[in-house]
């Protein structure tokens, strides 16, 4: 028999808590990259609290005949910008690029929240607006940022690309789940939706954090190489934008 939403939320909380251990370990053993580890610990740490609240059925409200979990949206409002912050720090793309990413991300989540709590045509209009914002994120991460990102070695470049591709691939699935869930056309039950979303969250957050921590030694190599060889760019054919990283 399929478990209940609270059961999957409890398992999600356990998985996120376990996922917080590696960056906390890194904080103790690699103080030179404290900011990176804090961002990563924040991703799974906040998600742990959110899933614990959902497991206890705290913060659940009813809107337009649908059950809405406030902790889930608060979780995404905090953790997705932290993921983008880490990618920006990894690529050293500057605050301007990070601001564009975070604005698009928050707009996406805000429109998604509107789509959940309202009904009628405006609900689908808000959802469509959220998809457009997601398209902006994809363009930034695949189009503009690769021209801005610079690395001091190949391993740091590969880590950035791996984490970016993982993030976009998984984030693409969330709108599909939204459409199939009770928030959309209702093909998935609330229990099934929690199972699917918890699974996606564990990969997009806990697995992201684990891969990031595992590859953090690439940044140590990059730091040692800063005084030597020139930077490696994601796109070898980058235009003049690649020279504006520090000013972005």
C-alpha positions, -999 to +999 in steps of 0.1 A: +000+000+000+013+035-009+024+054+022+008+086+033+020+122+026+032+125+062+052+092+059+070+104+027+076+138+044+092+121+074+115+101+051+123+133+033+133+150+066+156+121+074+172+121+040+177+159+041+192+157+076+217+131+065+225+153+035+234+181+059+263+161+074+288+165+046+288+203+044+289+206+082+319+183+082+334+206+055+328+236+077+350+221+104+378+208+081+379+234+052+376+269+067+389+285+035+357+277+017+333+285+046+309+304+025+305+275+000+298+250+028+274+274+046+253+277+014+253+239+009+244+233+046+216+258+042+201+239+013+196+206+031+192+222+066+162+243+056+147+214+037+151+192+068+130+217+089+104+221+061+099+183+057+098+178+095+070+204+096+052+187+067+055+153+085+038+168+115+012+184+092+021+219+104+016+248+080-010+231+058-038+253+046-067+250+022-070+273-008-095+270-037-104+235-026-067+224-027-043+216+002-013+239+002+018+233+022+033+266+034+066+250+046+072+236+011+070+270-005+091+287+022+117+259+017+119+266-020+120+303-015+152+299+006+169+268-008+166+274-045+184+308-042+211+291-021+216+266-049+219+294-074+243+312-050+266+282-049+266+279-087+274+316-089+302+313-063+315+282-081+315+300-115+327+334-100+302+351-122+296+382-101+267+397-082+249+409-113+244+374-126+233+361-093+208+389-089+192+380-123+190+344-114+175+350-080+149+375-093+138+350-120+137+323-094+116+342-069+092+354-096+088+318-107+080+306-072+056+336-065+037+329-097+036+292-088+021+301-054-005+323-071-014+294-094-019+272-064-042+294-043-063+308-071-087+291-095-100+297-130-080+310-161-058+332-139-044+301-123-031+288-156-019+323-167+002+324-135+015+290-142+025+300-178+042+331-163+062+308-140+073+287-170+085+318-187+106+327-156+120+292-157+130+298-193+149+329-182+167+307-156+176+282-183+189+309-206+210+325-178+225+292-168+231+278-203+235+310-223+248+340-205+266+326-175+288+302-195+302+333-211+309+350-178+322+321-157+359+317-153+378+289-136+414+283-128+414+246-137+394+220-157+380+202-127+363+233-113+347+238-147+335+202-149+320+205-114+301+236-123+287+220-155+277+188-137+258+206-110+242+231-134+230+203-157+217+183-127+198+213-114+181+222-147+173+186-155+155+181-122+139+215-120+123+209-154+103+180-139+087+201-112+062+219-135+052+185-149+045+172-114+026+205-107+003+199-137-003+162-128-008+169-091-040+182-073-026+217-080-032+210-117-054+184-133-054+160-104-040+128-119-018+123-089-031+121-053-017+142-025+002+112-012+017+103-045+026+140-051+045+141-018+063+109-028+074+123-062+083+157-049+102+143-019+122+121-044+129+150-067+139+172-037+163+146-023+181+144-056+180+181-065+192+191-029+208+163-010+225+147-040+235+182-053+251+189-019+269+156-018+283+161-053+293+196-045+311+186-013+328+157-031+341+181-057+352+209-034+388+198-036+386+211-072+383+246-057+413+240-035+432+231-067+418+263-083+430+284-055+465+271-058+464+276-095+451+312-093+487+325-090+498+305-120+480+295-151+452+316-167+415+310-161+395+283-179+362+294-193+331+273-199+328+285-234+362+288-252+345+310-279+333+335-253+328+371-264+337+402-246+312+394-219+337+370-204+360+398-196+333+416-175+330+390-147+345+412-120+323+442-130+291+422-134 
